[in-house]
Structure formats: C-alpha cells, structure tokens
Amino acid sequence: MTLTDLPNIGPVLAAHLRAAGIHTPEQLREIGAAEAFLRIRTAADPTICLHALEALAGAVEGVRKSALPADRKAELKRWFNDVTRGIKTGV
C-alpha cells in the first residue's frame, strides 16, 4: 500500500509527506495527523491549511475527511488555530 492508497491523500499531499520524511501509510498512522502536519509545515509547505490537517486525520483513521465526526473536526480546528498562533498542543 502507498500513501495515495489512503483516503484523502492525492499526489500533492503525498509529495509533502515524503518531503517531511513520511513514506508509508504505516509511518503516517504511527506519528499521527498532528505530527505529520507539523513536519509538512516545516519541510514542505509552511502555508499548509486546516483542510490538509483534516485530510491527514481522515487518512490516519481510514475515512474521507467529510466522514470525520463533528467533534473531531472541532478538535482539529482548535488545534490548528493554536498552532497557527504559535501554541503547540496535542490532538
């Protein structure tokens, strides 16, 4: 299985993941969406957005981002807002 076999991971996000040192679905699942997001932000795309974070979370959970529960999306949004303001917390 490759990164693009995961839901929500197209060629661009897969390239960002690889640039961030994440090469397999197993690696992505192991580090989680938040850590992958931070690594992409540092290594590949400092402007990575909330939609990409949701896509990563869905990929980790094996679902389309639209299928993420509302409370999970709210949690991701709070975390994203904290990170973009310079506050690092866990999700």
KEMAR-540007 format. One line per field, with one value per atom (N, C-alpha, C): residue number from 1; atom name; x, y, z. Coordinates in steps of 0.05 Angstrom, whole numbers. Atoms other than C-alpha are relative to their C-alpha. Layout:
! residues N
num	c(NUM:...)
atomo	c(CA:...)
X	c(X:...)
Y	c(Y:...)
Z	c(Z:...)
***
This chain:
! residues 91
num	c(1:1:1:2:2:2:3:3:3:4:4:4:5:5:5:6:6:6:7:7:7:8:8:8:9:9:9:10:10:10:11:11:11:12:12:12:13:13:13:14:14:14:15:15:15:16:16:16:17:17:17:18:18:18:19:19:19:20:20:20:21:21:21:22:22:22:23:23:23:24:24:24:25:25:25:26:26:26:27:27:27:28:28:28:29:29:29:30:30:30:31:31:31:32:32:32:33:33:33:34:34:34:35:35:35:36:36:36:37:37:37:38:38:38:39:39:39:40:40:40:41:41:41:42:42:42:43:43:43:44:44:44:45:45:45:46:46:46:47:47:47:48:48:48:49:49:49:50:50:50:51:51:51:52:52:52:53:53:53:54:54:54:55:55:55:56:56:56:57:57:57:58:58:58:59:59:59:60:60:60:61:61:61:62:62:62:63:63:63:64:64:64:65:65:65:66:66:66:67:67:67:68:68:68:69:69:69:70:70:70:71:71:71:72:72:72:73:73:73:74:74:74:75:75:75:76:76:76:77:77:77:78:78:78:79:79:79:80:80:80:81:81:81:82:82:82:83:83:83:84:84:84:85:85:85:86:86:86:87:87:87:88:88:88:89:89:89:90:90:90:91:91:91)
atomo	c(N:CA:C:N:CA:C:N:CA:C:N:CA:C:N:CA:C:N:CA:C:N:CA:C:N:CA:C:N:CA:C:N:CA:C:N:CA:C:N:CA:C:N:CA:C:N:CA:C:N:CA:C:N:CA:C:N:CA:C:N:CA:C:N:CA:C:N:CA:C:N:CA:C:N:CA:C:N:CA:C:N:CA:C:N:CA:C:N:CA:C:N:CA:C:N:CA:C:N:CA:C:N:CA:C:N:CA:C:N:CA:C:N:CA:C:N:CA:C:N:CA:C:N:CA:C:N:CA:C:N:CA:C:N:CA:C:N:CA:C:N:CA:C:N:CA:C:N:CA:C:N:CA:C:N:CA:C:N:CA:C:N:CA:C:N:CA:C:N:CA:C:N:CA:C:N:CA:C:N:CA:C:N:CA:C:N:CA:C:N:CA:C:N:CA:C:N:CA:C:N:CA:C:N:CA:C:N:CA:C:N:CA:C:N:CA:C:N:CA:C:N:CA:C:N:CA:C:N:CA:C:N:CA:C:N:CA:C:N:CA:C:N:CA:C:N:CA:C:N:CA:C:N:CA:C:N:CA:C:N:CA:C:N:CA:C:N:CA:C:N:CA:C:N:CA:C:N:CA:C:N:CA:C:N:CA:C:N:CA:C:N:CA:C:N:CA:C:N:CA:C:N:CA:C:N:CA:C:N:CA:C:N:CA:C:N:CA:C)
X	c(17:0:18:-15:25:-17:14:7:-25:23:-40:-23:22:-80:-17:15:-103:-22:20:-167:12:-8:-154:28:-27:-82:4:-6:-70:30:-29:-4:14:-13:10:4:-3:-3:20:-20:36:28:-27:95:8:-6:91:8:-6:90:28:-27:151:22:-20:188:4:-1:172:11:-12:203:-20:21:138:-6:1:139:-20:19:88:-25:24:17:5:-6:45:14:-14:92:-20:20:34:-18:17:-10:15:-16:46:4:-6:62:-26:25:-10:-2:6:-42:14:-11:-17:30:-29:57:6:-4:52:-4:6:21:23:-22:77:25:-23:130:-3:4:99:3:-2:94:29:-28:168:16:-17:195:-10:10:149:-18:20:93:-8:6:92:-29:28:22:-21:19:-10:-25:25:-83:-15:17:-137:-11:11:-166:21:-21:-99:2:0:-99:-24:24:-170:5:-6:-147:19:-19:-89:-13:15:-134:-18:17:-182:17:-18:-125:9:-9:-99:-23:23:-169:-13:10:-182:-27:25:-241:4:0:-256:-2:1:-247:-29:28:-321:-15:12:-336:10:-9:-298:-23:21:-345:4:-1:-362:18:-17:-328:30:-28:-264:9:-7:-266:4:-2:-277:27:-26:-217:23:-21:-174:2:1:-196:12:-12:-179:30:-28:-111:14:-11:-98:2:-1:-116:21:-21:-70:28:-26:-12:5:-5:-21:4:-6:-19:26:-25:45:-2:3:16:-2:0:32:-14:14:-17:-4:5:-35:-28:27:-94:0)
Y	c(-24:0:25:-25:70:22:-23:138:7:-8:153:-20:19:90:7:-9:124:20:-20:165:28:-29:240:6:-6:232:-2:-1:255:4:-3:266:23:-23:335:-5:5:315:-23:22:250:11:-12:291:16:-14:336:-19:20:275:-11:11:246:20:-21:313:3:-1:310:-25:25:241:-22:20:202:-14:14:149:-22:23:96:7:-3:93:-8:8:57:22:-22:115:22:-21:164:-7:9:123:1:1:116:28:-27:191:16:-14:215:25:-23:273:25:-25:328:2:1:308:2:-1:297:28:-28:366:18:-17:398:-5:6:362:11:-11:382:30:-29:454:9:-7:454:-7:10:413:6:-1:425:24:-20:476:16:-16:530:11:-10:550:-22:22:482:8:-10:491:-20:17:463:-23:21:423:-23:21:386:-15:14:371:-19:18:343:-24:22:302:-20:18:274:-16:14:257:-21:20:222:-23:21:184:-18:16:161:-18:15:138:-17:17:107:9:-10:152:26:-26:210:22:-21:276:9:-7:290:-18:19:229:2:-5:254:11:-11:266:30:-29:339:7:-6:336:-3:4:310:24:-23:366:25:-23:417:-1:3:389:7:-6:393:30:-29:465:15:-14:486:-3:5:453:16:-16:485:29:-28:553:6:-3:544:-1:3:521:25:-23:579:25:-22:626:-5:6:592:-16:16:549:-29:28:475:-17:18:425:-26:26:353:-4:8:326:-30)
Z	c(0:0:0:2:-17:14:-13:13:-16:16:-45:0:-3:-30:24:-23:34:-9:6:33:4:-2:22:-9:6:1:-30:28:-70:-5:6:-106:14:-13:-76:30:-28:-4:5:-3:-14:-4:4:-41:25:-24:20:23:-21:66:-5:6:31:6:-6:36:31:-29:111:12:-10:116:7:-4:117:-26:26:63:-2:1:82:16:-16:108:30:-27:169:16:-13:185:7:-5:178:24:-22:224:27:-25:275:11:-11:281:3:-3:272:-17:17:235:9:-10:280:-5:5:277:-29:29:202:-10:8:194:7:-8:234:-17:16:195:-29:27:128:1:-3:153:1:-2:168:-25:22:109:-28:27:51:-6:6:58:26:-25:113:0:1:89:1:-1:98:16:-11:116:17:-16:161:-16:17:103:-3:1:97:26:-26:171:2:0:165:-19:18:105:12:-14:145:22:-21:203:-11:13:157:-10:11:124:23:-23:192:10:-9:211:-22:21:143:-12:10:124:-16:14:78:21:-20:115:5:-4:104:20:-19:147:28:-27:207:17:-17:265:6:-5:281:23:-23:348:-6:9:316:-17:17:264:18:-18:320:15:-14:358:-18:19:296:-5:5:283:24:-24:355:0:0:349:-22:22:281:7:-8:308:21:-19:367:-13:14:322:-17:17:274:17:-18:334:16:-12:357:26:-23:412:-8:8:406:22:-18:437:-14:12:424:-9:8:385:-4)
***
